[in-house]
Amino acid sequence: MMPWYLRRLARMELREVVSRVRTAARLPRDWGRYCTGGSATPPAELHAVPRPFPVNAHAKGAPVDRLRIFDLDFPVSFDFDWHRDYRNNKQAARRFGPMLDTRDPSAVGDIKYIWEINRHQYLSALAYADGSEQNIPYIVRSLDRWLRENPYLCGVNWTSSLELGLRVISWSLLYPRIACEMVRDTDLMQRWLGSLYLHLQRIHLHRSVYSSANNHLVGELVGLYVGAVCFPLWRESRGWAVEAREALEQEIQTQVSNDGVNREQAMSYHLFTLELLLLAYTVAKNLGEPFSNNFEQRLRAMMHYLDAVATSTGDLPWYGDSDDGRGFLFSKEESPLAVTTQLGALLFNDASLWRFSKGLTAATRALIPSATPALAEGKRAGSELFQDGGMAAVDTHDGSRKLVMDFGRLGYTRIAAHGHADALSIWLAIDDEYFIVDCGTYAYHSNPAWRTFFRGTAAHNTARIDGKDQSVMGGRFLWTSKANARLLRFEDRGNNVLIEAEHDGYTRLNDPVMHRRSVSFDRHTGSVALSDTFQCNDRHEVELFFHLHEDTRINRIETGVADTTWRGRHIVFGSPDHGLKWEFVRGGDQPILGWRSRCFGQKQPIPSLRIGGSLHNTTTIHTNIYIQE
């Protein structure tokens, strides 16, 4: 691990190094509190439900007949070992948490599988499920067991402030449903509130900073805010709420572009942070202390960006990292797109956002109990260029085809933790679903070879030079050299749109290469014409990749043409250029190519078109994509 720490240190500014040294200096004090159990301050009084409580208790969510943790299924009544990675049958040690290395699979297994269980979001979904009364004893018993088996700073469940924040959110949301059971057991109530206090206190003292201040910081701040205002039982509660609120006002401006794109360049984290920010906004509104107009406008922009890239049925271009994380959960059956856009439609009186959900979601019933379903959809937002966010999303005149292109940054902060090497990548949707797709993520802490592939350039619909990625990986969540992309032209010519952009990721080579991509999109047919220009002086090997939906059938492939069928349509790739090798790879492992991960921990073969050849000085490669009925 030492090489990783050195590379990570090299990406830090001096002030971050100083901050982390100060954090390390707190370890002796933390050890002392670990030995004494944390010394939680008792609340001023015990409440059945603090009044006013900003979450409405109901039991109108979807029924729950199993507990699904990524690719694993458990019975509803399952008593989890809170320190076990069930995916890899690995037990994490129950000792002083701050000294445990959660990045080391040999020590803790895949930490995502442990943390996902300990977020307790499955408990909040159970609390609001249809017929949830029968689940309440199990929920209370689970909380009791968690408190007994996770004393302060003992084990991996105290090592991440984000995990503390998400657990606080789950506890806050499910509490109205279990309050009557809890107050009957004074000992349990006192232990639970004591742990809640220690959660909030630790988030306050150990927030993510500098290069780590991405979605983690948002989750921590929302957890601190929601916990403090839902349970204003301690003298610090008001101060914590004000602190978190002020920081959230700043972070939404910093982490979200002016046109609403999350700067981590990851669709999953766009949804994740949007859920969290909407939760804070709604809770504050319910308490009569709304966030600022600037906060509201940035939330609106985030949802309008989703509206622009989503198909009519809510399929999305899944770029960047994804761990299927949710900011909160009232029902496992409700997608983050449906939850966020419905809340936005109701909070901001914007019927254009209603199209992704039918009836009221369990989240809406809990957070906006007076809501009624919208009767009609409004006109969709017209934005197609998100220049500050580095994305474009253009449609045909009839809205049946959509092209998305990425010309943004690799990711957010100096380490760009959740970005992928996907500069100038494209996605193409036909009718309700994306046909040219992103390969996904699959794994974080385990399976390093697969982690490398899914982040790398070959897993995206763009070009790779000399077998190298556009940007250089320094670790699982670290980039040491980053491609810089920029938009050159965006021209709406009525019947077609021209997008031109370039990136400098390969100028680091001994013979520098600049990649420029020009994309022409036909607004009548949805056909696409690509021109990839590689400016260089010497010889290089180039590969173009196009990753297709798993249901695509390959009819014919030869040099210069690939004929496919998908959803009853012929989609043909063609090129007038000679001297290139065309091939499809499906489920390859030497090297890895032709895979897609729709969900964390799962992968499946897909057909990936690879067009390869040699560059001799500056060269342009043309690729045309035709959609035939």
C-alpha positions as CSV (number, residue, x, y, z in Angstrom):
1,M,0.0,0.0,0.0
2,M,2.9,2.4,0.5
3,P,3.2,3.3,-3.3
4,W,-0.5,4.2,-3.2
5,Y,0.0,6.5,-0.2
6,L,2.9,8.2,-1.8
7,R,0.9,8.8,-5.0
8,R,-2.0,10.0,-3.0
9,L,0.2,12.4,-1.0
10,A,1.6,13.8,-4.2
11,R,-2.0,14.9,-5.2
12,M,-2.5,16.9,-2.0
13,E,-1.9,20.6,-1.5
14,L,0.2,21.6,1.6
15,R,-2.9,22.7,3.5
16,E,-4.5,19.3,3.0
17,V,-1.3,17.6,4.3
18,V,-1.4,19.8,7.4
19,S,-5.1,19.0,7.9
20,R,-4.5,15.3,7.7
21,V,-1.6,15.5,10.1
22,R,-3.9,17.2,12.6
23,T,-6.5,14.5,12.1
24,A,-3.8,11.8,12.8
25,A,-2.8,13.7,16.0
26,R,-6.3,13.1,17.3
27,L,-5.8,9.3,17.4
28,P,-4.6,9.1,21.0
29,R,-7.8,11.0,22.1
30,D,-9.9,8.8,19.9
31,W,-8.3,5.7,21.4
32,G,-9.1,7.0,24.9
33,R,-12.8,7.5,23.9
34,Y,-12.9,4.1,22.3
35,C,-11.7,2.5,25.5
36,T,-14.4,4.4,27.5
37,G,-17.3,3.9,25.1
38,G,-17.5,7.5,23.8
39,S,-19.1,9.3,26.8
40,A,-22.2,10.4,25.0
41,T,-24.1,13.4,26.4
42,P,-27.6,12.4,27.5
43,P,-30.5,14.2,25.8
44,A,-32.4,16.8,27.8
45,E,-35.5,14.6,27.6
46,L,-36.8,11.6,25.8
47,H,-39.5,12.2,23.2
48,A,-41.9,9.8,21.5
49,V,-41.5,11.9,18.3
50,P,-39.8,15.4,18.4
51,R,-42.4,18.0,17.3
52,P,-42.7,19.1,14.7
53,F,-41.2,16.0,12.9
54,P,-40.5,16.7,9.3
55,V,-41.2,13.2,8.0
56,N,-44.7,11.7,7.7
57,A,-45.1,8.2,9.0
58,H,-47.1,6.0,6.6
59,A,-47.2,2.4,5.4
60,K,-47.8,2.8,1.6
61,G,-44.5,1.7,0.2
62,A,-44.0,-1.4,-1.9
63,P,-44.2,-4.8,-0.1
64,V,-40.8,-6.3,0.8
65,D,-40.3,-10.0,0.4
66,R,-36.5,-10.2,0.4
67,L,-33.5,-8.0,1.4
68,R,-31.3,-7.4,-1.6
69,I,-27.7,-6.2,-1.0
70,F,-26.1,-5.6,-4.4
71,D,-26.1,-9.1,-6.0
72,L,-27.0,-11.0,-2.8
73,D,-30.5,-11.9,-1.4
74,F,-31.4,-12.4,2.2
75,P,-34.8,-13.2,3.9
76,V,-36.6,-10.3,5.4
77,S,-36.0,-11.5,9.0
78,F,-32.2,-12.1,8.5
79,D,-30.0,-11.2,11.4
80,F,-26.9,-9.7,9.8
81,D,-23.4,-10.0,11.2
82,W,-22.6,-6.3,11.0
83,H,-18.9,-6.9,10.3
84,R,-19.1,-9.6,7.6
85,D,-18.6,-9.3,3.9
86,Y,-21.2,-11.9,2.7
87,R,-20.0,-11.7,-0.9
88,N,-16.5,-13.0,-0.1
89,N,-17.2,-14.6,3.3
90,K,-14.7,-12.3,5.0
91,Q,-14.9,-11.1,8.6
92,A,-13.6,-7.6,9.5
93,A,-11.9,-7.2,12.8
94,R,-13.8,-5.7,15.8
95,R,-11.1,-3.4,17.1
96,F,-10.2,0.2,17.1
97,G,-11.8,1.4,13.8
98,P,-9.5,4.4,12.9
99,M,-6.6,2.0,12.6
100,L,-8.4,-0.5,10.2
101,D,-7.5,-0.2,6.5
102,T,-10.8,-0.4,4.7
103,R,-9.0,-0.3,1.4
104,D,-7.4,-3.7,2.0
105,P,-9.6,-6.6,0.9
106,S,-7.3,-9.1,2.6
107,A,-8.1,-7.4,5.9
108,V,-11.8,-6.5,5.6
109,G,-13.1,-8.1,2.4
110,D,-15.0,-5.9,0.1
111,I,-15.9,-3.0,2.4
112,K,-18.8,-2.0,0.2
113,Y,-20.8,-5.1,1.1
114,I,-20.3,-4.4,4.8
115,W,-21.1,-0.7,4.6
116,E,-24.2,-1.2,2.4
117,I,-25.8,-3.3,5.1
118,N,-24.8,-0.9,7.9
119,R,-26.4,2.1,6.2
120,H,-29.7,0.6,7.4
121,Q,-31.5,1.8,4.3
122,Y,-33.2,-1.6,4.0
123,L,-34.6,-1.0,7.5
124,S,-36.1,2.3,6.4
125,A,-37.6,0.6,3.3
126,L,-39.1,-2.1,5.6
127,A,-40.5,0.6,7.9
128,Y,-42.5,2.2,5.2
129,A,-43.5,-0.9,3.3
130,D,-47.1,-2.0,2.8
131,G,-47.9,-4.1,5.9
132,S,-44.8,-2.9,7.7
133,E,-46.4,-3.3,11.1
134,Q,-45.2,-6.9,11.2
135,N,-41.6,-5.6,10.4
136,I,-41.4,-3.2,13.3
137,P,-40.2,-5.7,15.9
138,Y,-37.5,-6.9,13.5
139,I,-36.4,-3.3,12.9
140,V,-36.2,-2.6,16.6
141,R,-34.3,-5.8,17.3
142,S,-31.9,-5.0,14.5
143,L,-31.1,-1.6,16.0
144,D,-30.7,-3.1,19.4
145,R,-28.2,-5.7,18.0
146,W,-26.3,-3.0,16.0
147,L,-25.9,-0.9,19.1
148,R,-24.6,-3.8,21.2
149,E,-22.2,-5.0,18.5
150,N,-20.9,-1.6,17.3
151,P,-19.8,0.4,20.4
152,Y,-18.1,3.7,19.7
153,L,-15.2,3.5,17.2
154,C,-15.2,-0.3,17.3
155,G,-14.8,-1.8,13.8
156,V,-15.2,-0.6,10.2
157,N,-18.6,0.9,10.7
158,W,-17.1,3.9,12.5
159,T,-14.3,4.5,10.0
160,S,-16.2,6.6,7.4
161,S,-18.1,9.8,8.2
162,L,-20.2,9.3,5.0
163,E,-21.4,5.9,6.4
164,L,-22.3,7.6,9.7
165,G,-24.2,10.3,7.8
166,L,-26.2,7.8,5.8
167,R,-27.0,5.7,8.8
168,V,-28.2,8.8,10.7
169,I,-30.5,9.6,7.7
170,S,-32.0,6.1,7.8
171,W,-32.5,6.3,11.6
172,S,-34.1,9.7,11.3
173,L,-36.5,8.6,8.6
174,L,-37.6,5.3,10.1
175,Y,-38.0,6.6,13.7
176,P,-41.6,7.8,13.3
177,R,-42.6,4.3,12.4
178,I,-41.0,2.7,15.4
179,A,-41.3,5.4,18.0
180,C,-44.0,3.7,20.0
181,E,-41.9,0.5,20.3
182,M,-38.8,2.5,21.2
183,V,-40.2,4.6,24.0
184,R,-41.5,1.5,25.7
185,D,-37.9,0.4,26.2
186,T,-36.1,3.2,28.1
187,D,-32.7,1.4,28.1
188,L,-32.8,0.9,24.3
189,M,-33.9,4.5,23.7
190,Q,-31.1,5.9,25.8
191,R,-28.5,3.7,24.1
192,W,-29.8,4.6,20.6
193,L,-29.9,8.3,21.3
194,G,-26.4,8.1,22.8
195,S,-25.1,6.5,19.6
196,L,-27.0,9.0,17.5
197,Y,-25.2,11.8,19.5
198,L,-21.8,10.2,18.9
199,H,-22.6,9.8,15.2
200,L,-23.4,13.5,14.9
201,Q,-20.4,14.6,17.0
202,R,-18.0,12.5,14.9
203,I,-19.4,13.8,11.6
204,H,-18.9,17.4,13.0
205,L,-15.3,16.6,13.9
206,H,-14.3,14.4,10.9
207,R,-15.8,15.8,7.7
208,S,-14.2,15.0,4.3
209,V,-11.9,17.8,3.3
210,Y,-10.0,19.1,0.2
211,S,-9.4,16.4,-2.4
212,S,-11.8,14.0,-0.6
213,A,-14.6,16.6,-0.3
214,N,-16.9,15.2,-3.0
215,N,-20.2,13.4,-2.6
216,H,-18.9,12.1,0.7
217,L,-19.0,15.6,2.2
218,V,-22.6,16.1,0.9
219,G,-23.7,12.9,2.6
220,E,-22.0,13.8,5.8
221,L,-23.5,17.3,5.9
222,V,-27.0,16.1,5.1
223,G,-26.7,13.5,7.8
224,L,-25.5,16.1,10.3
225,Y,-28.3,18.5,9.3
226,V,-31.2,16.0,9.2
227,G,-30.1,14.3,12.5
228,A,-29.7,17.6,14.3
229,V,-33.0,19.1,13.2
230,C,-35.0,15.9,13.6
231,F,-33.5,15.3,17.1
232,P,-32.8,18.8,18.6
233,L,-32.1,17.1,22.0
234,W,-28.7,18.4,22.8
235,R,-27.2,21.9,23.3
236,E,-25.0,21.3,20.2
237,S,-27.9,20.4,17.9
238,R,-28.7,23.9,16.8
239,G,-25.1,24.7,16.1
240,W,-24.6,21.5,14.1
241,A,-27.7,22.3,12.0
242,V,-26.5,25.8,11.2
243,E,-23.0,24.5,10.4
244,A,-24.3,21.8,8.1
245,R,-26.8,24.1,6.4
246,E,-24.2,26.8,5.6
247,A,-21.8,24.2,4.3
248,L,-24.5,22.7,2.0
249,E,-25.3,26.1,0.6
250,Q,-21.6,26.3,-0.4
251,E,-21.2,22.7,-1.6
252,I,-24.1,22.8,-4.0
253,Q,-22.5,25.7,-5.8
254,T,-19.1,24.1,-5.8
255,Q,-19.9,20.5,-6.7
256,V,-22.6,21.2,-9.2
257,S,-22.0,23.2,-12.4
258,N,-24.0,26.3,-13.3
259,D,-26.1,24.2,-15.7
260,G,-26.8,21.4,-13.2
261,V,-24.2,18.7,-14.0
262,N,-22.5,17.0,-11.0
263,R,-18.8,17.8,-11.3
264,E,-17.8,14.2,-10.4
265,Q,-18.7,13.3,-14.0
266,A,-20.6,10.2,-12.8
267,M,-24.4,9.8,-13.4
268,S,-24.9,7.6,-10.3
269,Y,-23.4,10.3,-8.1
270,H,-25.4,13.0,-9.7
271,L,-28.5,11.1,-8.6
272,F,-27.0,10.3,-5.2
273,T,-26.2,13.9,-4.3
274,L,-29.5,15.1,-5.8
275,E,-31.4,12.8,-3.5
276,L,-29.4,14.0,-0.5
277,L,-29.7,17.7,-1.3
278,L,-33.4,17.3,-2.0
279,L,-33.9,15.6,1.4
280,A,-32.2,18.5,3.2
281,Y,-34.2,21.0,1.2
282,T,-37.5,19.3,1.9
283,V,-36.8,18.7,5.6
284,A,-35.9,22.4,6.0
285,K,-39.0,23.5,4.1
286,N,-41.2,21.3,6.3
287,L,-39.7,22.9,9.4
288,G,-40.4,26.4,8.0
289,E,-36.7,27.2,7.5
290,P,-36.2,27.0,3.7
291,F,-32.8,27.0,1.9
292,S,-31.8,30.0,-0.3
293,N,-33.1,30.7,-3.8
294,N,-29.6,30.0,-5.1
295,F,-29.8,26.5,-3.6
296,E,-33.2,25.9,-5.1
297,Q,-32.1,27.1,-8.5
298,R,-29.2,24.7,-8.6
299,L,-31.5,21.8,-7.6
300,R,-33.8,22.8,-10.5
301,A,-30.8,22.8,-12.8
302,M,-29.8,19.3,-11.7
303,M,-33.2,17.9,-12.4
304,H,-33.5,19.6,-15.8
305,Y,-30.2,18.0,-16.8
306,L,-31.7,14.6,-15.9
307,D,-34.7,15.5,-18.0
308,A,-32.4,16.3,-20.9
309,V,-30.4,13.0,-20.9
310,A,-33.2,10.6,-19.9
311,T,-35.3,8.7,-22.4
312,S,-39.1,8.7,-22.2
313,T,-38.9,5.6,-19.9
314,G,-36.1,7.0,-17.7
315,D,-33.1,5.1,-19.2
316,L,-29.9,7.1,-18.6
317,P,-26.4,7.3,-19.9
318,W,-24.5,5.7,-17.0
319,Y,-21.1,7.3,-17.2
320,G,-18.5,7.4,-14.5
321,D,-18.5,5.3,-11.3
322,S,-21.6,3.8,-9.8
323,D,-22.1,1.8,-6.6
324,D,-25.9,1.9,-6.7
325,G,-25.8,4.1,-3.7
326,R,-28.9,5.9,-2.5
327,G,-29.1,9.0,-0.4
328,F,-32.2,7.6,1.4
329,L,-34.7,4.8,0.8
330,F,-38.4,4.6,1.4
331,S,-39.0,1.8,-1.1
332,K,-36.6,-0.4,-3.0
333,E,-38.9,-0.4,-6.0
334,E,-38.6,3.4,-6.6
335,S,-35.7,4.5,-8.8
336,P,-33.7,7.5,-7.8
337,L,-34.8,9.2,-11.0
338,A,-38.5,8.7,-10.2
339,V,-38.0,9.9,-6.6
340,T,-36.0,13.0,-7.3
341,T,-37.9,14.2,-10.3
342,Q,-41.3,13.7,-8.6
343,L,-40.1,15.6,-5.6
344,G,-38.8,18.3,-7.9
345,A,-42.1,18.4,-9.8
346,L,-44.1,19.0,-6.6
347,L,-41.6,21.2,-4.7
348,F,-41.1,23.5,-7.7
349,N,-44.4,23.2,-9.5
350,D,-42.7,21.8,-12.6
351,A,-44.9,19.3,-14.4
352,S,-42.3,18.6,-17.0
353,L,-40.5,16.5,-14.3
354,W,-43.6,14.3,-13.6
355,R,-43.1,12.0,-16.6
356,F,-40.8,9.5,-14.8
357,S,-43.3,8.3,-12.3
358,K,-47.0,7.3,-12.3
359,G,-48.5,7.5,-8.8
360,L,-47.1,9.1,-5.7
361,T,-43.9,7.5,-4.5
362,A,-43.4,6.4,-0.9
363,A,-40.7,9.1,-0.6
364,T,-43.2,11.8,-1.7
365,R,-45.8,10.5,0.8
366,A,-43.3,10.8,3.6
367,L,-41.7,14.1,2.7
368,I,-44.6,15.9,1.1
369,P,-47.7,14.3,2.7
370,S,-50.1,16.9,1.2
371,A,-49.0,16.1,-2.4
372,T,-51.5,15.0,-5.1
373,P,-50.6,13.4,-8.4
374,A,-50.1,15.8,-11.4
375,L,-52.8,15.5,-14.0
376,A,-50.8,16.4,-17.0
377,E,-47.2,16.7,-18.1
378,G,-45.7,20.0,-18.9
379,K,-43.3,20.8,-21.7
380,R,-39.9,19.4,-21.4
381,A,-36.9,21.7,-20.7
382,G,-35.2,22.9,-24.0
383,S,-31.6,22.9,-22.9
384,E,-29.3,20.7,-25.0
385,L,-25.9,22.2,-24.3
386,F,-24.5,22.0,-20.7
387,Q,-21.2,23.7,-21.5
388,D,-20.1,24.3,-17.9
389,G,-20.8,20.7,-17.0
390,G,-19.1,19.4,-20.1
391,M,-22.1,17.5,-21.7
392,A,-24.4,17.8,-24.6
393,A,-27.7,16.0,-25.1
394,V,-29.5,16.5,-28.5
395,D,-32.8,14.9,-29.8
396,T,-34.4,14.3,-33.1
397,H,-37.4,16.4,-33.9
398,D,-39.8,13.7,-32.8
399,G,-37.9,13.0,-29.7
400,S,-37.4,9.3,-30.6
401,R,-33.6,9.4,-30.7
402,K,-31.0,11.0,-28.5
403,L,-27.3,11.6,-28.7
404,V,-25.2,12.5,-25.6
405,M,-21.6,13.5,-25.8
406,D,-19.0,14.1,-23.0
407,F,-16.4,16.9,-23.3
408,G,-16.1,17.6,-19.6
409,R,-13.4,17.1,-17.0
410,L,-12.2,13.7,-15.9
411,G,-13.8,14.3,-12.5
412,Y,-13.9,16.4,-9.4
413,T,-11.1,17.6,-7.1
414,R,-7.4,16.8,-7.7
415,I,-7.9,13.1,-7.5
416,A,-11.1,12.9,-9.7
417,A,-12.0,9.8,-7.7
418,H,-15.1,8.7,-9.5
419,G,-14.3,9.8,-13.0
420,H,-13.6,7.4,-15.9
421,A,-11.2,7.9,-18.9
422,D,-14.1,8.6,-21.2
423,A,-13.3,12.0,-22.8
424,L,-15.3,12.6,-26.1
425,S,-17.4,9.5,-25.5
426,I,-20.9,9.3,-27.0
427,W,-24.1,7.5,-26.1
428,L,-27.0,6.9,-28.5
429,A,-30.6,6.2,-27.5
430,I,-33.3,4.8,-29.8
431,D,-36.9,5.2,-28.6
432,D,-37.0,4.2,-24.9
433,E,-33.5,2.9,-24.3
434,Y,-29.8,3.5,-24.9
435,F,-28.3,1.4,-27.7
436,I,-24.7,2.7,-27.6
437,V,-24.0,2.3,-23.9
438,D,-21.4,2.8,-21.2
439,C,-19.8,-0.4,-19.8
440,G,-20.4,0.6,-16.1
441,T,-18.4,0.0,-13.0
442,Y,-18.8,-3.5,-11.5
443,A,-16.3,-3.3,-8.6
444,Y,-14.5,-0.8,-6.3
445,H,-12.3,-2.5,-3.7
446,S,-12.1,-6.0,-5.0
447,N,-11.2,-7.4,-8.5
448,P,-8.5,-4.9,-9.4
449,A,-8.2,-6.1,-13.0
450,W,-11.9,-5.5,-13.6
451,R,-11.8,-2.2,-11.7
452,T,-9.0,-1.1,-14.1
453,F,-10.9,-2.2,-17.2
454,F,-14.2,-0.5,-16.4
455,R,-12.5,2.8,-15.6
456,G,-10.3,2.6,-18.7
457,T,-10.7,4.1,-22.1
458,A,-11.4,0.8,-23.8
459,A,-14.7,0.5,-21.8
460,H,-16.0,3.8,-23.3
461,N,-17.2,4.9,-26.7
462,T,-14.1,6.9,-27.7
463,A,-10.6,6.3,-29.0
464,R,-7.5,4.7,-27.4
465,I,-4.0,5.3,-28.6
466,D,-1.1,2.8,-28.3
467,G,-3.1,0.7,-25.9
468,K,-3.0,3.4,-23.2
469,D,-5.7,5.1,-21.3
470,Q,-6.4,8.8,-21.9
471,S,-5.6,9.5,-18.2
472,V,-3.2,7.6,-15.9
473,M,-4.6,5.7,-12.9
474,G,-2.7,6.0,-9.6
475,G,-5.0,3.8,-7.5
476,R,-8.6,2.6,-7.3
477,F,-9.9,6.2,-6.7
478,L,-6.9,8.2,-7.9
479,W,-5.8,9.7,-11.2
480,T,-2.2,11.0,-11.5
481,S,-2.4,12.4,-15.0
482,K,-5.8,13.7,-16.4
483,A,-6.9,14.4,-19.9
484,N,-8.3,17.9,-20.4
485,A,-11.2,18.2,-22.8
486,R,-12.8,21.3,-24.2
487,L,-15.7,22.1,-26.5
488,L,-14.7,23.8,-29.8
489,R,-18.1,24.1,-31.5
490,F,-21.8,23.5,-30.8
491,E,-23.9,24.5,-33.8
492,D,-27.6,23.9,-34.1
493,R,-28.4,24.0,-37.8
494,G,-32.0,23.2,-37.5
495,N,-32.0,19.8,-39.2
496,N,-28.7,18.7,-37.7
497,V,-26.4,19.5,-34.8
498,L,-22.6,19.7,-35.0
499,I,-20.6,19.1,-31.9
500,E,-16.8,19.3,-32.0
501,A,-14.4,18.9,-29.0
502,E,-10.9,17.7,-28.3
503,H,-8.7,16.4,-25.5
504,D,-5.0,16.4,-24.7
505,G,-4.7,13.1,-22.8
506,Y,-2.2,11.7,-25.3
507,T,0.0,14.7,-25.5
508,R,2.0,13.0,-22.7
509,L,3.3,10.4,-25.2
510,N,6.8,10.8,-26.6
511,D,5.2,11.8,-29.9
512,P,2.2,13.9,-28.6
513,V,-1.2,13.1,-30.0
514,M,-4.2,15.5,-29.9
515,H,-7.6,13.8,-30.4
516,R,-10.4,15.9,-31.9
517,R,-13.9,14.5,-32.5
518,S,-16.6,16.0,-34.7
519,V,-20.1,14.6,-34.3
520,S,-22.9,15.5,-36.7
521,F,-26.4,14.4,-35.5
522,D,-29.3,14.3,-38.0
523,R,-32.5,15.6,-36.3
524,H,-34.8,13.7,-38.7
525,T,-33.3,10.2,-38.6
526,G,-31.0,10.1,-35.6
527,S,-28.1,9.1,-37.8
528,V,-24.6,10.0,-36.6
529,A,-21.5,11.0,-38.5
530,L,-18.2,10.9,-36.6
531,S,-14.9,12.3,-37.7
532,D,-12.0,11.5,-35.3
533,T,-8.8,13.4,-36.1
534,F,-5.5,12.5,-34.5
535,Q,-2.9,15.2,-34.8
536,C,0.6,13.7,-34.5
537,N,4.0,13.5,-36.3
538,D,4.9,9.8,-36.0
539,R,3.3,6.3,-36.1
540,H,0.7,5.2,-33.5
541,E,-1.9,2.4,-33.1
542,V,-5.5,3.6,-32.7
543,E,-8.6,1.9,-31.6
544,L,-12.2,3.2,-31.7
545,F,-14.8,1.5,-29.4
546,F,-18.6,1.3,-29.6
547,H,-20.3,-0.7,-26.8
548,L,-23.7,-1.9,-27.7
549,H,-26.8,-3.0,-25.7
550,E,-26.6,-6.7,-24.6
551,D,-29.6,-7.6,-26.8
552,T,-28.0,-6.5,-30.0
553,R,-27.7,-9.2,-32.7
554,I,-24.7,-9.1,-35.1
555,N,-25.8,-9.8,-38.6
556,R,-22.6,-9.1,-40.5
557,I,-19.2,-7.6,-40.0
558,E,-16.4,-6.9,-42.5
559,T,-13.9,-4.2,-43.1
560,G,-15.8,-0.9,-43.2
561,V,-19.3,-2.2,-42.2
562,A,-21.0,-3.7,-39.2
563,D,-24.7,-4.6,-39.6
564,T,-26.7,-5.1,-36.4
565,T,-30.3,-5.6,-35.3
566,W,-31.8,-4.3,-32.1
567,R,-35.4,-3.9,-31.0
568,G,-36.6,-4.7,-34.6
569,R,-34.3,-2.1,-36.2
570,H,-31.2,-2.4,-38.3
571,I,-28.4,-0.2,-37.0
572,V,-25.4,-0.1,-39.4
573,F,-21.9,1.2,-38.7
574,G,-20.0,2.1,-41.8
575,S,-16.8,3.8,-42.9
576,P,-15.2,4.8,-46.3
577,D,-11.7,4.5,-44.7
578,H,-9.5,1.6,-45.7
579,G,-6.7,-0.2,-43.8
580,L,-8.7,-0.6,-40.6
581,K,-9.6,-3.8,-38.8
582,W,-13.2,-4.2,-37.7
583,E,-14.2,-6.8,-35.1
584,F,-16.8,-7.5,-32.5
585,V,-15.7,-8.8,-29.1
586,R,-18.3,-10.3,-26.6
587,G,-17.2,-11.3,-23.1
588,G,-13.5,-11.4,-23.8
589,D,-10.9,-11.9,-21.1
590,Q,-7.6,-11.9,-22.9
591,P,-7.7,-8.9,-22.9
592,I,-10.9,-7.9,-21.1
593,L,-13.4,-6.4,-23.5
594,G,-17.1,-6.8,-24.3
595,W,-18.6,-6.5,-20.8
596,R,-21.2,-4.4,-19.2
597,S,-22.1,-3.9,-15.5
598,R,-25.6,-2.7,-15.0
599,C,-25.5,-3.2,-11.2
600,F,-22.6,-3.2,-8.7
601,G,-21.1,-6.6,-8.3
602,Q,-22.7,-7.9,-11.5
603,K,-21.4,-8.1,-15.1
604,Q,-22.6,-9.5,-18.4
605,P,-21.2,-9.9,-21.9
606,I,-22.1,-7.4,-24.6
607,P,-21.0,-6.9,-28.2
608,S,-18.3,-4.3,-28.4
609,L,-17.2,-3.0,-31.8
610,R,-13.5,-2.3,-32.1
611,I,-12.1,-0.5,-35.1
612,G,-8.3,-0.6,-35.1
613,G,-5.5,0.6,-37.3
614,S,-2.3,2.6,-37.6
615,L,-1.8,6.3,-37.7
616,H,0.9,7.9,-39.9
617,N,1.1,11.5,-39.1
618,T,-2.2,13.4,-38.7
619,T,-5.1,11.1,-39.7
620,T,-8.9,11.3,-39.7
621,I,-11.1,8.3,-39.3
622,H,-14.8,8.5,-40.3
623,T,-17.5,6.4,-38.8
624,N,-21.2,6.7,-39.8
625,I,-24.1,5.2,-37.8
626,Y,-27.4,4.7,-39.7
627,I,-30.7,3.7,-38.1
628,Q,-33.1,1.8,-40.5
629,E,-36.7,0.9,-39.7
